[in-house]
Amino acid sequence: MKYYGFAYMGNFYEYSLENATSYTDPYAALAQANREWDAVPEPHIGRLLIVLQVEDVSDANKNDKRAFFQFTSGKACLAFIKQESEIIWSSEANQLWNGNAEFMG
């Protein structure tokens, strides 16, 4: 199983795994998504992130599981990772959100 972390780009967005770093741990992929969000030059109060759980990279974005995250800050995301809080997995059509914020419903 491989995990990839990204800043959330919207429902049904196809995330490219071609140059993305894979992880064997979903929390490491979430940390990568958090760093990616921090790299955006404009300041943001909250953040929306996604982690993909992929069994077969050649079939990614079709048969993967997704975990959607919304946090009030990067520190809140890091606390989630440190505590290894439960991750709720869902699909792109039925998004269930993890984290300490409610930007998305």
BELMO-V739969 format. One record per residue. N is the residue number from 1. SS is DSSP state (~ for helix, > for strand, _ for the rest). PHI is phi in whole degrees, -180 to 180 (NA if undefined). Layout:
((N;SS;PHI) (N;SS;PHI))
This chain:
((1;_;NA) (2;>;-122) (3;>;-127) (4;>;-131) (5;>;-115) (6;>;-145) (7;>;-69) (8;_;-69) (9;_;-114) (10;_;112) (11;_;-65) (12;_;71) (13;_;-71) (14;_;-95) (15;_;-79) (16;_;-84) (17;_;-96) (18;_;-56) (19;_;-112) (20;_;-84) (21;_;-84) (22;_;-97) (23;>;-132) (24;_;-94) (25;_;-129) (26;~;-65) (27;~;-71) (28;~;-67) (29;~;-66) (30;~;-66) (31;~;-62) (32;~;-64) (33;~;-61) (34;~;-64) (35;~;-65) (36;~;-62) (37;~;-64) (38;~;-64) (39;_;-75) (40;_;-70) (41;_;-67) (42;_;-80) (43;_;-72) (44;_;-129) (45;_;-78) (46;_;-101) (47;>;-144) (48;>;-118) (49;>;-132) (50;>;-143) (51;>;-123) (52;>;-99) (53;>;-107) (54;>;-121) (55;_;-88) (56;_;-128) (57;~;-60) (58;~;-68) (59;~;-117) (60;_;-63) (61;_;71) (62;_;-117) (63;_;-120) (64;_;-97) (65;>;-101) (66;>;-130) (67;>;-121) (68;>;-102) (69;>;-131) (70;>;-138) (71;>;-128) (72;_;-77) (73;_;-164) (74;~;-65) (75;~;-65) (76;~;-64) (77;~;-65) (78;~;-63) (79;~;-66) (80;~;-59) (81;~;-66) (82;~;-60) (83;~;-80) (84;_;48) (85;_;-59) (86;_;-59) (87;_;-101) (88;_;-96) (89;_;-95) (90;>;-151) (91;_;-114) (92;_;-65) (93;_;-80) (94;_;-129) (95;_;-80) (96;_;-108) (97;>;-102) (98;>;-103) (99;_;115) (100;_;-108) (101;_;-129) (102;_;-134) (103;_;-75) (104;_;-112) (105;_;-108))
